[in-house]
């Protein structure tokens, strides 16, 4: 469903994308109204659950969701100022971001049940154990966090990381490395980036290159300040016992996978649970990324903020003679606000394929952005400062450019 393209009706893409395209083509009006309904429900949820003022972060994002729930219907019903209804602003965000994400998250969650619910995650995690400590300077068990984020979602990965940190099995430094280095957006979000940038025919290459670059960048940032200088202090006040490594690695991985599969619920109940979680995530994500995405897009189009920030990345793109290096620098800078915005800026500019591919990888590998993951990290018990998060974001963007650009040059 996620990794093997099929050709249907002359269109070659993965089955999940075929399903979403079929829904949008056969029910265009219903898809738009569904997105609006999800926005409104997502905006109402924090107030109904009485969580809207639980913290400053909750307060800000609750009102961002309300703004998104107002903006979405205005765009759909074409009511509002000219700048909002500009085809390249409001309608573009609604059709290229809100509707696809609203469909991808729950539909993708249905099929992710098979990827994460029956032992593959644990099997992979154990097999990766010998790699984690020497490469990423984290315990072997962190492999499960990394895989969970990539195939599930950053929220799942962060929940696992925070729980393990509170149990005293990760140090503060290890938890910070995992949270800022592995908690990237899932395969379902990658699908939207690929579709926006016209990379679905290159889906397999894009997916595996993104995964490789993301983990390569993480391996480097663990050895740079501020992560390298963080203390190995523990939430419980004492270090955990060393992990046991008795028996064959494959045998242990196989046993972990089979134990998980044996204890898994029925396929139907797991898919129902995943669908519910997917709808909840869509409600949490769509209204806020619409409002924050609109702010970022307006700031990128009508203010010099991201142009100025983009000059910090311009030399790195120029180093590889990347076409439209100024646009690339600006797109890289705007990733701090929302990970989809670089793809939107580059797609609107009809940039060359080499830049599209580089920017698609950067959307995934930079990991840290204000519309979702940064507030989630701040909301955990992991003791990492906002200033450190911003430095790590800058390092990740620069390293991604340095690694992904030559790969894109070779491919295109």
N, C-alpha and C positions, 0 to 999 in steps of 0.2 A: 504493500500500500504506500510505502514511503520511499522506497529505494529502487524500484524496477519500473522504468517507463514503459507505457503501452501506447501504441498508435491507434487512435480511434477518430474516425472522421477526418483523417489527414493531420491530426494534431497529436504530437508525441509528448507525453508528460506522465507523471506518476498517477496511479489510480485515484488517490485522494483529491488531486487537482481536477481530474475528470468529473468526479462527483460534484465538486463545488461549482465548476463551470456549467454542468448540466442544470443544477439548481438555479443558478443566476440567469441562464439563457431561457429556461422554461418558465421561471417565476420571477421576472425582474422586479415587478412592483411589490410582490410579497417579500422578496429579499430586502428591499429598502425599508419596508415597514417593519420587518423583523429587526433590522439594525436599530431603528428608532425605538422600538419597544424595549430592546436590550439596554439602550442608553438611558431611557426613562427609569426602567427597573433598577439599573445600576446606580443612578443618582438617588433614588428613593431608599435603597437598601441601608446605607449607613444611618439614616435618620430613623428608619423603622427598627433597626437593630440597636439603636442608641450607642453607636460607636463613632459617630461623626466628630465628637470633640474629645475623644479619648487621649489624644496627644496633638501636638502642633502639626505633625505630619498628617494625621487623620483629618484634621480640620482643613488643611490646605487641599488635600486630595478630595475631600467630600465636596467642597465648593467647585473644584475643577470638574468633578463629575456632573454637578448641577449645570455648570456652564456648557458642558458637552451635550447634556440632554436638552438644552435650549437651542444650541447651535445646530444640532442635527436636524430637527424639524424645520428650522428656518431655511436651511439649505434645500431640503427635500421639497418644501412647499414654495420655494423661491420668494421668500419674504425676508427683507433685510437690506442693508446698505450694499452699494455696488461693489465695494471692496470684498465683501463676504461672498457675493454671488458671482464674482469673477471666475470663469471656468477653470482657471489655473490655481484657484485657492480653495474655496468652500466645496464646490462640486467635485473637484479633483480629490480632496481629502476624503469626502464621503464615499465616492465610488472606488477609489484605489486603496483606501485604508479601512474605513469603518465597516463597510459591507463585507469585504473579503475576510478581515480579521474576525468579524462576528460569526462568519460561517466556518472558518478554518478551525477555530479553537474547539468548539464542541464536536464537530465532525472528526477532527484530528484526534481528540481525546478518546473517542470511541475505539479507534484502532490502536491508539497508544496502550490500551489495556493489554493487548497481546504482547507488546514490546516490553512492558515494565511489570506485568502482573504474574508472570509464570516462570520466573527464575532466571531469565536471560540477563537481567541487571546484576544479580548477585554472582552469577557465573562469570560475567565479564569483570566484575569488581575484583574477585579473587585472582583471576588470571593476571590482572594488572598490578597486583601487589608488589612484585619485584621492581616495577618501574617507578612507583610513586616516590619512594624515599630518595633515591639517587637523582631523579629528574626534577621532581617538584618539591622536594624537601617536606613532604607530608606523609603521614602513615598510610599503609596499604589500604585501610578501610575507606580512605578518601576517594578511592577510585569509584566507589558506588555513588558518592555525591556528584562526581564529575559526569558520569554516564547518565545519572538521573536528570541532571540539568539539561544535557544535550538532547536526550530523547524524550524527556518529560517537560519540565519547565524550571525556570530559575527559582520560582517560589517553592517547588518541591525540594530542589537542591538546598535552598537556604533553610528550610524547615529541618531537614536532616542535619545540616551543618550546625545549626544553633542547638539542636537537641544533644548532639554528640559533644559539643563544646561544654554545655551545661553539665553533662555527665562526667566531665574531666578527662575525656579521651582525646581531645585536641587541645593544644596550647593556644594562647591568644594569637600568636603569629601564624600557626597552622590554620586556624579558623579564618583568619583574615585572608590568607593565601587562597583558600578554597572559595570563600565568598566572593572575592574580587577576581579570581582567575578561572573558575569553573562555572559560575552561575549565569551562563549566557542564555539567550532566548532559545526556545525549543525548535525542533524540526518544523512544527506548524508555522511558527513565525518566519522561519527561513523561507518557507514556501511563498509567503507574501512578498518578501524581498526579491526573490527570484522572478516572480511574476511581474512585479513592478518594473524591474530592470530588463525584462525580456530574456531571462536566462534559463527558462524551463527546459529548453533543448539541451542545456549543459548541466542539468540538475545534479547528476551523479558527481561530476567533477566539482561543481560548486560546493556540494555538501561535504565531500571528503577533504577538499582543500581548506574549507572554512574550519573544519574540526582540527586539522593538522596545524593550521596557522594559529588558531586560538590557543591550543595547548603549547605550541612552541613559544608564543609570546608569554604565556604564564610561566614557563620554565625559566625565562630570562628575568621577568619582573620579580620572581622570588629572590633573586640575587641582587636586586637593586634596592636603594633606599626608596620608600620607607619600610617596605615589607622585610627586607633583610635585617633591619635594626630593631624590629619589634621584639618584645620580651617573650620568652617561652614560659610565661606564667599560666597557671591553670585555674579554672573557675572554682574547682574544689580545693585548691591550695596544694595539691600534690600530683606528681606525674603518674600516668597509668602504667600498668604492667606491660612489658613488651608483648607484642602479638606472637602467638605460637605459629610455627611454620612446619609442623610435623606432617609427614606424608607427602605424596606426590602433589604438586601444584594443581595439575589437571584433575586429579581425583578429588581434592578438596573443593575445587570450583564446581565440579559436577555434582558433588553432594549438596553444596549450598544451593545450587540451582534446583535440584530435585526436591530438596526440603521445602523450598519456597513454593514450587509448583504443587507439591502435595498438600500444602496448607492453604492454597489459593481458593477463593470462593468460586462459584459457578461462573461460566463465561457471561451469562445473561446478567447476573447481579453485578459483576465487575464492570461490564460495559455500562450498565445503568448508573453505577456509582461514578464512573469516569465522565459520563455525559452530564451528570449533575454538577460535578466539579468544573467541567468545561464551561457550562453555562454560567456558573458563579464567577469563573475567571473572566469570561467575556463581559459580564456585567461590570466587573471591577476595572477592566482594561479599556473597553471601547469609549465610554464617555470621557475619561481622563485623557487618553491619547488624542482624541479629537480636539479637545480644547487646548491642550498643551501643544499638540502638533500645529494647530492654527496659530497660536502665539509664536511658535518657532518659525513657521513659514512667513508670517508677517514681519517678524524681526529680520529674517534673512532677506526678504524682498524690499523692505522699506527702511531699514536702519543699517548702519555700517558695523554693527557689533560683531557679526560673524565674519565679515570681510576682514576686520582687524585681527580677530582671533585666527582666521585662516592663514594669515601671513606666517604664523609660527610653523605651519605644516607645509607651506609652499616650497621651501628649499628641498624637502625630502621627496616631494613629487618631481621637482625639477631635476633632482639627481638622476632619475631614471628617464628623463625626457618624456614624462607623462603628458599626453595632450591635455589642454585646458587645465593646466596646473593650478591656476588661480581658483577656478571653480572647484577643483578637487580639494584644495585647502579649505575653502569655505564649507564644503559639504562635510569634510572631516570634523571641522569645528562644531558644526550644528548637531553632531551626533551626541554631544553632551546633554542637549535638551531632550531628544527623543531618537531612538535608534533607527526609526523608519525615515527620518527627514533627509539624511544623505541620499538615500535611494530616490526619494521624491524629487530633490533638487537636480540630481544627475539625469533622471528620466525626463523631466521637463525640458532640460537643455539638449536632449537628444544626443548625449555624449557618445563618443566611440566605445566600442565593446570592451577594449582593454581597460578603460576607466570604469565602465559599468561593473566589470568583474571585480576589480580592485575594491571598489566602493561597496559592493555586495558583501565581500569578505570582511571588510572593515565594520560594516553594520553588525556583524555577528561577533567579531573578535574584540571590539572595544569594550563590550560587556556593560560598562557603567554609564547610566543615563538617568536624568532627573525624573522622567515621567513614570518610572516604575522601580527599577532595581536599587537605586541609591536610597530612596526612602525605606525600602524593605531591609537593606543592610543596617541602616541607622536604627531601625525598629527592633533589631536583634540584640542579644547580650554581648555580641562581639565588640571588644573595645578598640574601635578604629575611628580616627578623627575625620571630619569632613575634609580638612585640608589634605590629609593623606590620600583620601579617596580621589580627589581631584588630580593629585600628582600621579597616582596610579593610572587614572584615565588617560592623562597626557602620554605617559610612557607606553601604554598599550596602543594608542593610536599611532605613535611614531614607529614602534616596532612592527605593527601590522603593515604599515606602508612599506617599510624596508624589506619585509619578507614577502608580502603578497604582490607587490609591484613587479618584481622580476618573474614571478610565476605567471602573472597575467601577460607579461611581455612574451614569454615563451609560448603561451597558449594562443595569443592573438597577434 
